[in-house]
Amino acid sequence: MQHLYDKNAPKKPTNLSINSNLLSKARDLDINLSATLEQALESAVRQNTRERWLRDNKQALGNCNELAQEHGLFADKHRDF
């Protein structure tokens, strides 16, 4: 299975602008900002990658579904149910 990104890539310092009140509350709760951002970015990248793949392959998926609808699946003759 292909990985979404290289989890062993080196860390890179980044400047961000964050709501000051939210940042203060996160620090008061000892929330690891880097880990939380990485988790949120991974989720967003995964979701956007999925949406893009589905959009880019919509026609091919439709063609495959249409073909299967018309002719059935290759393995249908081997099913016992």
DSSP file (Angstrom, degrees, kcal/mol; ACC not computed):
  #  RESIDUE AA STRUCTURE BP1 BP2  ACC     N-H-->O    O-->H-N    N-H-->O    O-->H-N    TCO  KAPPA ALPHA  PHI   PSI    X-CA   Y-CA   Z-CA
    1    1 A M              0   0    0      0, 0.0     2,-0.3     0, 0.0     0, 0.0   0.000 360.0 360.0 360.0 135.8    0.0    0.0    0.0
    2    2 A Q        -     0   0    0      1,-0.1     2,-0.2     2,-0.0     3,-0.0  -0.579 360.0-124.5 -78.9 135.1    1.3    3.4   -0.9
    3    3 A H        -     0   0    0     -2,-0.3     3,-0.1     1,-0.1    -1,-0.1  -0.487   8.7-131.1 -79.7 150.0    1.8    5.8    2.0
    4    4 A L  S    S-     0   0    0      1,-0.2     2,-0.3    -2,-0.2    -1,-0.1   0.860  84.5 -15.8 -67.1 -37.2    0.1    9.2    2.0
    5    5 A Y  S    S-     0   0    0      4,-0.0     2,-0.9    -3,-0.0    -1,-0.2  -0.968  81.5 -82.0-160.4 167.2    3.4   11.0    2.9
    6    6 A D    >   -     0   0    0     -2,-0.3     3,-1.4     1,-0.2     0, 0.0  -0.683  34.3-170.4 -81.6 105.1    6.9   10.2    4.2
    7    7 A K  T 3  S+     0   0    0     -2,-0.9    -1,-0.2     1,-0.3    -3,-0.0   0.621  84.6  57.4 -72.1 -11.8    6.5   10.1    8.0
    8    8 A N  T 3  S+     0   0    0      2,-0.0    -1,-0.3    -3,-0.0     3,-0.1   0.382  76.8 121.9 -98.7   3.3   10.3   10.0    8.4
    9    9 A A  S <  S-     0   0    0     -3,-1.4    -4,-0.0     1,-0.1     0, 0.0  -0.327  74.5 -94.5 -62.9 148.4   10.9   13.3    6.6
   10   10 A P        -     0   0    0      0, 0.0     2,-0.1     0, 0.0    -1,-0.1  -0.260  41.0-104.9 -65.1 153.1   12.7   15.9    8.7
   11   11 A K        -     0   0    0     -3,-0.1    -3,-0.0     1,-0.0     0, 0.0  -0.456  31.7-154.5 -73.6 149.4   10.6   18.4   10.6
   12   12 A K        -     0   0    0     -2,-0.1     2,-0.1     2,-0.0    -1,-0.0  -0.991  17.4-121.1-130.2 124.8   10.6   22.0    9.2
   13   13 A P        -     0   0    0      0, 0.0     2,-0.4     0, 0.0     0, 0.0  -0.389  36.2-174.6 -63.7 140.2   10.0   25.1   11.4
   14   14 A T        -     0   0    0     -2,-0.1     2,-0.5     2,-0.0    -2,-0.0  -0.997  22.5-134.2-140.1 140.3    6.9   27.0   10.2
   15   15 A N        +     0   0    0     -2,-0.4     2,-0.3     2,-0.0     0, 0.0  -0.829  30.4 178.3 -95.0 132.2    5.4   30.3   11.2
   16   16 A L        -     0   0    0     -2,-0.5     2,-0.6     2,-0.0    -2,-0.0  -0.931  27.9-134.5-130.3 153.6    1.6   30.3   11.6
   17   17 A S        +     0   0    0     -2,-0.3     2,-0.4     2,-0.0    -2,-0.0  -0.959  34.0 174.1-107.7 121.7   -1.0   32.8   12.7
   18   18 A I        -     0   0    0     -2,-0.6     2,-0.0     2,-0.0    -2,-0.0  -0.951  43.9 -89.5-129.8 145.2   -3.4   31.4   15.2
   19   19 A N     >  -     0   0    0     -2,-0.4     4,-2.5     1,-0.2     5,-0.2  -0.334  38.6-139.0 -51.4 124.2   -6.2   32.9   17.2
   20   20 A S  H  > S+     0   0    0      1,-0.2     4,-2.2     2,-0.2    -1,-0.2   0.850  99.1  49.9 -63.4 -36.7   -4.5   34.1   20.4
   21   21 A N  H  > S+     0   0    0      2,-0.2     4,-2.3     1,-0.2    -1,-0.2   0.915 111.8  47.7 -68.8 -42.2   -7.3   32.9   22.7
   22   22 A L  H  > S+     0   0    0      2,-0.2     4,-2.4     1,-0.2    -2,-0.2   0.913 111.9  50.6 -62.9 -42.9   -7.4   29.5   21.1
   23   23 A L  H  X S+     0   0    0     -4,-2.5     4,-2.5     1,-0.2    -2,-0.2   0.910 109.7  50.6 -61.3 -43.2   -3.6   29.2   21.4
   24   24 A S  H  X S+     0   0    0     -4,-2.2     4,-2.4     1,-0.2    -1,-0.2   0.914 111.2  47.6 -62.0 -43.8   -3.7   30.2   25.0
   25   25 A K  H  X S+     0   0    0     -4,-2.3     4,-1.4     2,-0.2    -1,-0.2   0.895 111.3  51.1 -65.5 -39.5   -6.3   27.6   25.8
   26   26 A A  H  <>S+     0   0    0     -4,-2.4     5,-2.6     1,-0.2    -2,-0.2   0.916 111.5  47.2 -64.0 -42.5   -4.4   24.9   24.0
   27   27 A R  H ><5S+     0   0    0     -4,-2.5     3,-1.7     1,-0.2    -2,-0.2   0.898 108.0  55.5 -65.9 -39.7   -1.2   25.7   25.9
   28   28 A D  H 3<5S+     0   0    0     -4,-2.4    -1,-0.2     1,-0.3    -2,-0.2   0.830 110.0  47.3 -60.7 -30.5   -3.1   25.8   29.2
   29   29 A L  T 3<5S-     0   0    0     -4,-1.4    -1,-0.3    -5,-0.2    -2,-0.2   0.320 113.8-119.9 -92.9   7.8   -4.2   22.2   28.4
   30   30 A D  T < 5 +     0   0    0     -3,-1.7     2,-0.4     1,-0.2    -3,-0.2   0.851  49.1 172.4  55.7  38.8   -0.7   21.1   27.4
   31   31 A I      < -     0   0    0     -5,-2.6     2,-0.9    -6,-0.1    -1,-0.2  -0.657  37.5-123.7 -78.9 129.8   -1.8   20.3   23.9
   32   32 A N     >  -     0   0    0     -2,-0.4     4,-2.4     1,-0.2     5,-0.2  -0.642  24.6-164.9 -74.8 105.6    1.1   19.4   21.6
   33   33 A L  H  > S+     0   0    0     -2,-0.9     4,-2.7     1,-0.2     5,-0.2   0.899  83.0  49.5 -63.5 -43.6    0.6   21.9   18.8
   34   34 A S  H  > S+     0   0    0      2,-0.2     4,-2.5     1,-0.2    -1,-0.2   0.939 114.1  44.1 -62.9 -47.8    2.9   20.3   16.3
   35   35 A A  H  > S+     0   0    0      2,-0.2     4,-2.3     1,-0.2    -1,-0.2   0.899 114.5  50.2 -64.9 -40.4    1.4   16.8   16.7
   36   36 A T  H  X S+     0   0    0     -4,-2.4     4,-2.3     2,-0.2    -2,-0.2   0.914 112.2  46.9 -64.9 -43.1   -2.1   18.2   16.6
   37   37 A L  H  X S+     0   0    0     -4,-2.7     4,-3.0     2,-0.2     5,-0.2   0.917 111.2  51.8 -65.0 -42.7   -1.4   20.2   13.4
   38   38 A E  H  X S+     0   0    0     -4,-2.5     4,-2.6    -5,-0.2    -2,-0.2   0.913 111.0  48.0 -60.5 -42.4    0.2   17.2   11.8
   39   39 A Q  H  X S+     0   0    0     -4,-2.3     4,-2.2     2,-0.2    -1,-0.2   0.922 113.9  46.5 -63.7 -43.6   -2.8   15.0   12.6
   40   40 A A  H  X S+     0   0    0     -4,-2.3     4,-2.3     2,-0.2    -2,-0.2   0.909 114.1  47.9 -66.1 -41.7   -5.2   17.6   11.3
   41   41 A L  H  X S+     0   0    0     -4,-3.0     4,-3.1     2,-0.2     5,-0.2   0.901 110.0  52.4 -65.8 -40.9   -3.1   18.1    8.1
   42   42 A E  H  X S+     0   0    0     -4,-2.6     4,-2.7    -5,-0.2    -2,-0.2   0.929 111.1  47.5 -59.9 -44.6   -2.9   14.4    7.5
   43   43 A S  H  X S+     0   0    0     -4,-2.2     4,-2.5     2,-0.2    -2,-0.2   0.920 114.2  46.2 -62.5 -44.4   -6.6   14.1    7.8
   44   44 A A  H  X S+     0   0    0     -4,-2.3     4,-2.7     2,-0.2     5,-0.2   0.904 113.9  48.1 -66.1 -42.0   -7.2   17.0    5.4
   45   45 A V  H  X S+     0   0    0     -4,-3.1     4,-2.7     2,-0.2     5,-0.2   0.917 112.5  49.5 -64.9 -43.0   -4.6   15.7    2.9
   46   46 A R  H  X S+     0   0    0     -4,-2.7     4,-2.3    -5,-0.2    -2,-0.2   0.936 113.9  45.1 -60.7 -47.5   -6.2   12.2    3.0
   47   47 A Q  H  X S+     0   0    0     -4,-2.5     4,-2.5     2,-0.2    -2,-0.2   0.921 116.0  45.4 -64.6 -45.0   -9.7   13.6    2.5
   48   48 A N  H  X S+     0   0    0     -4,-2.7     4,-2.5     2,-0.2    -1,-0.2   0.877 112.2  51.6 -67.8 -37.2   -8.6   16.0   -0.3
   49   49 A T  H  X S+     0   0    0     -4,-2.7     4,-2.6    -5,-0.2    -1,-0.2   0.918 111.5  48.2 -63.6 -43.3   -6.5   13.3   -2.0
   50   50 A R  H  X S+     0   0    0     -4,-2.3     4,-2.7    -5,-0.2     5,-0.2   0.938 112.5  47.8 -61.7 -48.2   -9.5   10.9   -1.9
   51   51 A E  H  X S+     0   0    0     -4,-2.5     4,-2.3     1,-0.2    -2,-0.2   0.901 113.0  48.5 -61.1 -41.9  -11.9   13.5   -3.3
   52   52 A R  H  X S+     0   0    0     -4,-2.5     4,-3.1     2,-0.2    -1,-0.2   0.920 111.2  50.0 -64.5 -43.7   -9.4   14.4   -6.1
   53   53 A W  H  X S+     0   0    0     -4,-2.6     4,-1.8     1,-0.2    -2,-0.2   0.930 112.1  47.6 -61.5 -45.1   -8.9   10.7   -7.0
   54   54 A L  H  < S+     0   0    0     -4,-2.7     4,-0.3     2,-0.2    -1,-0.2   0.901 114.4  47.0 -62.6 -40.8  -12.7   10.1   -7.2
   55   55 A R  H >< S+     0   0    0     -4,-2.3     3,-0.9    -5,-0.2     4,-0.3   0.928 113.8  47.4 -65.4 -44.9  -13.2   13.2   -9.3
   56   56 A D  H 3< S+     0   0    0     -4,-3.1    -1,-0.2     1,-0.2    -2,-0.2   0.767 120.7  37.7 -68.4 -25.3  -10.3   12.3  -11.6
   57   57 A N  T 3X S+     0   0    0     -4,-1.8     4,-2.7    -5,-0.2     5,-0.3   0.221  82.1 109.6-111.0  12.9  -11.5    8.8  -12.0
   58   58 A K  H <> S+     0   0    0     -3,-0.9     4,-2.4    -4,-0.3     5,-0.2   0.907  80.8  46.7 -57.1 -46.4  -15.3    9.4  -12.1
   59   59 A Q  H  > S+     0   0    0     -4,-0.3     4,-2.6     2,-0.2    -1,-0.2   0.931 113.4  47.8 -65.2 -45.2  -15.7    8.6  -15.7
   60   60 A A  H  > S+     0   0    0      2,-0.2     4,-2.4     1,-0.2    -2,-0.2   0.907 112.7  49.1 -63.0 -41.7  -13.6    5.4  -15.5
   61   61 A L  H  X S+     0   0    0     -4,-2.7     4,-2.5     2,-0.2    -1,-0.2   0.906 111.4  50.0 -63.7 -41.2  -15.5    4.2  -12.4
   62   62 A G  H  X S+     0   0    0     -4,-2.4     4,-2.5    -5,-0.3    -2,-0.2   0.910 110.2  50.2 -62.6 -42.4  -18.8    5.0  -14.2
   63   63 A N  H  X S+     0   0    0     -4,-2.6     4,-2.5     2,-0.2    -2,-0.2   0.911 111.5  48.3 -62.2 -42.9  -17.7    3.0  -17.2
   64   64 A C  H  X S+     0   0    0     -4,-2.4     4,-2.5     2,-0.2    -2,-0.2   0.915 112.6  48.1 -64.1 -43.1  -16.7    0.0  -15.1
   65   65 A N  H  X S+     0   0    0     -4,-2.5     4,-2.3     2,-0.2    -2,-0.2   0.898 112.0  49.7 -64.8 -39.9  -20.0    0.1  -13.2
   66   66 A E  H  X S+     0   0    0     -4,-2.5     4,-2.2     2,-0.2    -2,-0.2   0.919 111.3  48.9 -64.6 -43.4  -21.9    0.3  -16.5
   67   67 A L  H  X S+     0   0    0     -4,-2.5     4,-2.7     1,-0.2     5,-0.3   0.912 112.7  47.7 -61.7 -43.8  -20.0   -2.6  -17.9
   68   68 A A  H  X S+     0   0    0     -4,-2.5     4,-2.2     1,-0.2    -1,-0.2   0.873 110.8  52.3 -65.6 -37.0  -20.6   -4.7  -14.8
   69   69 A Q  H  < S+     0   0    0     -4,-2.3    -2,-0.2    -5,-0.2    -1,-0.2   0.900 115.9  39.9 -65.0 -40.7  -24.3   -3.8  -14.8
   70   70 A E  H  < S+     0   0    0     -4,-2.2    -2,-0.2    -5,-0.1    -1,-0.2   0.881 134.5  17.2 -75.6 -40.0  -24.6   -4.9  -18.4
   71   71 A H  H  < S-     0   0    0     -4,-2.7    -3,-0.2     1,-0.3    -2,-0.2   0.447  98.9-126.3-117.7  -2.9  -22.5   -8.0  -18.4
   72   72 A G     <  -     0   0    0     -4,-2.2     2,-0.3    -5,-0.3    -1,-0.3  -0.200  43.2 -55.3  78.4-178.7  -22.1   -8.9  -14.7
   73   73 A L    >   -     0   0    0      1,-0.1     3,-1.4    -4,-0.1     4,-0.4  -0.686  41.8-119.1 -98.6 152.6  -18.7   -9.5  -13.0
   74   74 A F  G >  S+     0   0    0     -2,-0.3     3,-0.6     1,-0.3     4,-0.1   0.859 114.2  48.8 -54.6 -40.1  -16.1  -11.9  -14.1
   75   75 A A  G >  S+     0   0    0      1,-0.2     3,-1.8     2,-0.1     4,-0.4   0.509  82.5  95.7 -83.4  -4.6  -16.3  -13.9  -10.8
   76   76 A D  G X  S+     0   0    0     -3,-1.4     3,-1.4     1,-0.3    -1,-0.2   0.873  80.1  56.3 -55.1 -38.8  -20.1  -14.2  -10.9
   77   77 A K  G <  S+     0   0    0     -3,-0.6    -1,-0.3    -4,-0.4    -2,-0.1   0.667 105.5  53.0 -70.2 -13.3  -20.0  -17.6  -12.4
   78   78 A H  G <  S+     0   0    0     -3,-1.8    -1,-0.3    -4,-0.1    -2,-0.2   0.426  85.6 108.3 -99.1  -1.0  -17.8  -18.9   -9.6
   79   79 A R    <   -     0   0    0     -3,-1.4    -3,-0.0    -4,-0.4     0, 0.0  -0.500  51.1-162.8 -79.2 145.9  -20.1  -17.7   -6.8
   80   80 A D              0   0    0     -2,-0.2    -1,-0.1     1,-0.1    -4,-0.0   0.437 360.0 360.0-101.4  -3.5  -22.0  -20.2   -4.7
   81   81 A F              0   0    0      0, 0.0    -1,-0.1     0, 0.0    -2,-0.0   0.399 360.0 360.0-114.1 360.0  -24.5  -17.6   -3.4
